[in-house]
Amino acid sequence: MGFLLTFLAVYGLANLYIGTRFFYWLRTVVYIPPIWYWVIFILVAIAPIFARILARAGIAKTENLFIIGDWWLAITYLSVLLWIMVDITKGADKRLNFLPAIAKDMTNQGYLVLFILLGMLAYGAWNALNPVITRYELSINKKAEGIEHLKVVLVSDIHMGRVVGSDRVERLAKSLRELKPDIILYAGDQIDDDAAYVANNKIAEPLQAVKVRFGSYAVLGNHEYISGQPALAVSLLENNGITVLQDQWAMIGDAIYIVGRDDLAASRYAGRGTGTLANIMKDIDKKKTIIVIDHQPSRINEAVQQGVDLQVSGHTHKGQFFPNNLITQRIYEQDWGYLKKEAYQLIVSCGYGTWGPPIRIGNQPEIVEINIKFE
């Protein structure tokens, strides 16, 4: 409840700020009755909240409202940044008087904000739809009997739902087939906020056709728990050929352990804690290779202590929007990419899909290919 109230307060103040800035700019361009401006503005601003309330209430046909609302989240965020930059520049100009006359004009300032905003939205939307393949070459100082080389494909944060629909998942499945991995690891947040919607619309079904040598394994992320439907999320994934590990492990090729950690969100949204890695791994032969899937890259030291060889994670999106990456860099020891500590290696993906606004700025969506040699 505290988080929700904080979000609503920040979101409300952000919209009041940009609403006022855009209103005063528009007055210099065209006359709009204030009452009509603010009615329209408020209706659009509450769309992301209203869409989720209707969806939770089971009211159908909220897709368009979700789209409007999620785009508005991006508009709000980017507009706040742009108008703050304008206000800071204007404040500095009052002291130093360095701006040319054309830049002091509020009409021109508004057009500049609008032009940059539209450019960022267009680029961010295109970028979000064009994932890249990020490749890593690793060696693990253990033998894996019968396996000299393992091609792992890591996919995190698909966020299947109203924004990332079946067409995007079909593209993902096509890419996975083309990569021809030995094993696929899904590092959480496969589903956005409504597992029932994903199940009813068969959005995950294309993944069922992806067949690999050692199978596909997944853990749940915070969004599967936030939805309040973790059990449905598990059955949905398993019905589409993906084994879900919740503080459990599996062995592939009698040589490699795949350990799946339940997400930290389970304690907050499901009323139960997660197991310690030591307890989960108590029956594991640590002379063999151990690969851990953990949605959030938060429990690194625990994995190092337990002799994990490779951990794969997601969750961070690398901020999704610049400059949010500056925040994720402060929160996590490794918010994206590769980290090595002694024999322990970590790879964090910035994810395939998006949460909320269907745009990415400052990073590219990715599928991660990890080629492992056992030496």
C-alpha positions in Angstrom: 0.0 0.0 0.0 2.9 2.4 0.8 4.4 1.8 -2.6 1.1 2.4 -4.3 0.5 5.6 -2.5 4.0 6.8 -3.3 3.6 6.0 -7.0 0.3 7.7 -7.2 1.7 10.8 -5.5 4.7 11.0 -7.8 2.7 10.2 -10.9 0.1 12.8 -10.0 2.7 15.5 -9.4 4.5 14.6 -12.6 1.3 15.0 -14.6 0.4 18.2 -12.9 3.9 19.6 -13.9 3.8 18.6 -17.5 0.1 19.4 -17.9 0.8 22.9 -16.7 3.8 23.3 -19.0 2.0 22.0 -22.1 -1.1 24.2 -21.3 0.9 27.4 -21.1 2.8 26.5 -24.3 -0.5 25.7 -26.1 -2.0 29.0 -25.1 0.7 30.7 -27.2 -0.2 28.6 -30.2 -4.0 28.2 -30.2 -6.9 28.9 -27.8 -8.2 25.9 -25.9 -10.8 26.3 -23.2 -9.0 25.4 -20.0 -11.9 23.1 -18.8 -11.7 21.0 -22.0 -7.9 20.8 -21.9 -7.8 19.6 -18.3 -10.7 17.1 -18.7 -9.0 15.5 -21.7 -5.6 15.6 -20.0 -6.9 14.0 -16.8 -8.8 11.2 -18.7 -5.6 10.3 -20.6 -3.5 10.5 -17.5 -5.6 8.1 -15.5 -5.8 5.6 -18.4 -2.9 3.3 -17.2 -4.4 3.1 -13.7 -8.0 2.7 -14.9 -7.0 0.0 -17.4 -5.5 -2.1 -14.7 -8.5 -1.7 -12.4 -10.9 -2.8 -15.2 -8.6 -5.8 -16.0 -8.5 -6.9 -12.3 -12.3 -6.6 -12.3 -12.5 -9.0 -15.2 -14.0 -6.4 -17.6 -13.1 -7.3 -21.2 -12.0 -5.1 -24.0 -9.4 -3.1 -22.1 -6.6 -3.6 -24.7 -6.9 -0.1 -26.3 -7.0 1.5 -22.8 -3.9 -0.4 -21.9 -2.1 0.8 -25.0 -3.1 4.5 -24.4 -2.1 4.2 -20.8 1.2 2.6 -21.4 2.1 5.1 -24.0 1.1 7.9 -21.7 3.5 6.5 -19.0 6.3 7.0 -21.5 5.1 10.5 -22.5 4.9 11.5 -18.9 8.4 10.3 -18.0 10.1 11.8 -21.0 8.1 15.1 -20.9 9.1 15.6 -17.2 12.8 15.2 -18.2 12.5 17.5 -21.2 10.6 20.3 -19.4 13.0 20.1 -16.4 15.9 20.6 -18.8 14.0 23.6 -20.3 13.3 25.1 -16.9 16.9 24.6 -15.8 18.2 26.2 -18.9 15.8 29.2 -18.6 16.9 29.6 -15.0 20.6 29.6 -15.9 19.8 32.1 -18.8 18.3 34.6 -16.3 21.7 34.7 -14.6 24.1 34.4 -17.6 21.9 35.6 -20.5 23.5 33.2 -23.0 20.4 32.0 -25.0 19.6 33.7 -28.4 16.3 35.5 -28.6 14.7 32.6 -30.6 15.4 30.2 -27.8 13.9 32.5 -25.1 10.5 32.4 -26.8 8.1 29.9 -25.0 6.4 28.9 -28.3 9.7 27.8 -29.7 10.6 26.0 -26.4 7.3 24.0 -26.6 7.9 23.0 -30.2 11.4 21.9 -29.3 10.1 19.7 -26.4 7.4 18.3 -28.7 9.8 17.5 -31.5 12.3 15.8 -29.3 9.6 13.9 -27.4 8.1 12.5 -30.7 11.6 11.6 -31.9 12.4 9.7 -28.7 9.0 7.9 -28.7 9.5 6.8 -32.4 13.0 5.6 -31.8 12.2 3.9 -28.6 9.2 2.0 -30.1 11.4 0.9 -33.1 14.2 -0.1 -30.8 11.9 -2.2 -28.6 10.7 -4.2 -31.6 14.2 -5.1 -32.8 16.0 -7.3 -30.3 19.7 -8.3 -30.8 21.6 -11.5 -30.1 24.2 -10.9 -27.4 26.9 -13.6 -27.3 29.2 -14.7 -24.5 32.0 -17.3 -24.7 32.6 -18.9 -21.3 34.8 -21.7 -19.9 34.0 -23.6 -16.7 36.8 -25.4 -15.0 35.0 -28.7 -14.6 34.3 -31.7 -16.8 30.8 -32.4 -17.9 30.8 -36.1 -18.8 29.6 -36.5 -22.4 29.2 -32.8 -22.9 32.2 -30.9 -24.3 30.3 -27.8 -25.3 26.9 -26.4 -24.2 25.0 -23.7 -26.1 22.7 -22.0 -23.6 20.1 -19.4 -24.7 18.9 -17.1 -22.0 15.6 -15.2 -22.4 14.3 -12.9 -19.6 11.5 -10.4 -19.1 9.3 -11.3 -22.1 6.4 -9.7 -20.3 3.8 -11.6 -22.4 0.4 -9.8 -22.2 -1.5 -7.0 -23.8 1.6 -5.2 -25.1 3.8 -8.2 -25.9 1.3 -10.4 -27.7 1.4 -13.6 -29.7 3.0 -11.9 -32.8 6.1 -10.9 -30.7 6.2 -14.4 -29.1 6.1 -16.0 -32.5 9.1 -13.9 -33.5 10.9 -14.9 -30.3 10.1 -18.6 -31.0 11.5 -18.3 -34.6 14.7 -16.7 -33.3 15.1 -19.5 -30.7 14.7 -22.2 -33.4 17.3 -20.4 -35.6 19.8 -20.3 -32.7 19.6 -24.1 -32.2 20.5 -24.1 -28.5 21.1 -27.2 -26.4 19.0 -25.7 -23.6 16.9 -22.6 -23.0 16.7 -20.8 -19.7 13.9 -18.3 -19.0 14.9 -16.0 -16.2 11.5 -14.7 -15.0 8.8 -12.2 -15.8 7.7 -14.3 -18.7 4.2 -13.0 -18.0 3.4 -9.4 -17.4 0.5 -8.8 -15.0 -2.3 -11.1 -16.1 -1.6 -14.9 -16.5 -5.2 -15.5 -17.2 -5.2 -13.1 -20.2 -2.1 -14.8 -21.6 -3.6 -18.3 -21.1 -7.0 -17.3 -22.6 -5.4 -15.8 -25.7 -2.8 -18.5 -26.1 0.0 -16.0 -26.3 2.7 -18.4 -25.0 1.7 -21.2 -27.4 4.4 -20.5 -30.0 7.1 -21.5 -27.4 5.7 -25.0 -27.3 7.1 -25.6 -30.8 10.7 -24.8 -29.7 12.3 -28.2 -29.1 15.9 -28.4 -27.8 18.2 -31.2 -26.7 18.1 -30.7 -23.0 14.8 -28.9 -22.7 13.6 -25.5 -21.4 13.7 -24.3 -17.8 12.2 -21.2 -16.2 11.8 -19.5 -12.8 9.1 -17.1 -11.9 9.8 -13.3 -11.6 8.2 -10.6 -9.5 5.5 -10.0 -12.1 4.2 -13.5 -12.0 3.7 -12.9 -8.2 2.4 -9.3 -8.6 -0.4 -10.7 -10.8 -1.6 -12.8 -7.9 -1.6 -15.8 -10.2 1.7 -17.7 -9.7 0.2 -21.1 -9.8 -1.6 -20.3 -13.1 1.7 -18.9 -14.5 3.5 -22.2 -13.6 0.8 -24.4 -15.3 0.7 -22.1 -18.3 4.5 -22.4 -18.8 4.6 -26.1 -18.2 1.7 -26.7 -20.6 3.9 -25.0 -23.3 6.9 -27.3 -22.7 8.8 -25.2 -20.1 9.8 -26.8 -16.8 9.4 -24.3 -13.9 11.8 -24.6 -11.0 10.7 -23.1 -7.7 13.6 -23.5 -5.3 14.3 -26.8 -7.1 16.9 -28.3 -9.3 17.1 -30.6 -12.3 20.0 -32.5 -13.9 20.8 -32.6 -17.6 23.0 -35.2 -19.2 23.9 -36.6 -15.8 26.5 -33.9 -15.6 25.0 -30.4 -15.1 22.7 -29.1 -12.5 20.1 -26.5 -13.3 18.9 -24.8 -10.1 15.9 -22.5 -10.2 15.5 -20.0 -7.4 12.0 -18.7 -6.5 11.8 -14.9 -6.8 12.2 -12.6 -3.8 8.6 -11.3 -4.5 7.2 -14.6 -3.2 7.6 -13.4 0.4 5.7 -10.1 -0.4 2.9 -11.3 -2.7 2.5 -15.0 -1.8 3.1 -14.8 1.9 6.0 -17.2 2.0 9.7 -16.9 2.0 12.2 -18.4 -0.5 14.6 -21.1 0.4 18.3 -20.5 1.0 20.6 -21.7 -1.7 22.5 -23.9 0.7 19.3 -25.7 1.5 18.2 -26.0 -2.1 21.6 -27.4 -3.1 22.0 -29.7 -0.1 21.9 -32.9 -2.2 23.9 -31.5 -5.1 27.4 -32.9 -6.0 29.4 -29.6 -6.2 32.1 -31.3 -8.3 29.7 -31.1 -11.2 28.7 -28.0 -13.0 26.0 -25.9 -11.3 24.0 -23.3 -13.3 21.5 -21.1 -11.3 18.5 -19.2 -12.7 17.6 -16.3 -10.4 15.3 -13.6 -11.7 16.9 -10.8 -9.7 20.7 -10.4 -9.6 20.5 -9.7 -5.9 21.8 -12.8 -4.2 25.3 -12.9 -5.8 27.4 -13.5 -2.7 25.2 -16.5 -1.7 25.8 -18.1 -5.0 29.6 -17.5 -4.8 29.7 -19.1 -1.4 27.8 -22.2 -2.6 30.1 -22.8 -5.5 27.8 -21.9 -8.3 29.6 -21.9 -11.7 27.2 -19.7 -13.7 24.1 -17.7 -12.7 21.8 -16.1 -15.2 19.4 -13.3 -14.3 17.2 -10.5 -15.7 14.8 -8.1 -14.0 16.7 -4.9 -14.4 15.8 -4.1 -18.0 19.0 -2.0 -17.7 16.6 0.8 -16.7 14.5 0.4 -19.9 14.7 4.3 -20.3 17.8 6.3 -20.0 18.8 7.6 -17.5 17.1 4.9 -15.3 20.2 2.8 -15.9 22.1 5.1 -13.6 19.7 4.0 -10.9 19.9 0.3 -11.6 23.7 0.5 -11.6 23.5 1.8 -8.0 21.0 -0.8 -6.9 22.7 -3.9 -8.3 26.3 -4.9 -8.3 25.8 -6.0 -11.9 22.7 -4.6 -13.6 23.6 -5.9 -17.1 26.3 -8.0 -18.8 29.0 -10.2 -17.3 30.6 -10.4 -13.9 33.2 -12.9 -12.6 34.1 -13.6 -9.0 36.6 -16.4 -8.5 35.0 -19.4 -10.3 31.6 -17.8 -10.2 30.3 -16.2 -13.4 27.1 -14.1 -13.8 25.3 -12.9 -16.9 22.4 -10.4 -16.5 20.1 -9.8 -19.5 18.3 -6.5 -20.0 15.4 -8.6 -21.3 13.4 -9.3 -24.4 10.2 -7.4 -23.8 9.1 -4.2 -22.0 7.1 -3.4 -18.9 4.6 -0.6 -19.3 5.6 1.7 -22.2 6.5 -0.4 -25.3 9.7 1.5 -25.8 13.4 1.2 -24.9 15.9 4.1 -24.9 19.5 3.7 -24.0 19.6 -0.1 -24.3 18.5 -2.8 -26.8 16.2 -5.8 -26.1 18.1 -9.0 -26.4 18.3 -12.8 -26.6 21.5 -14.0 -24.9 23.5 -16.9 -26.4 26.1 -18.4 -24.0 28.6 -20.8 -25.4 30.2 -22.8 -22.6 33.3 -25.0 -22.8 34.1 -27.4 -20.0 37.9 -27.6 -19.3 
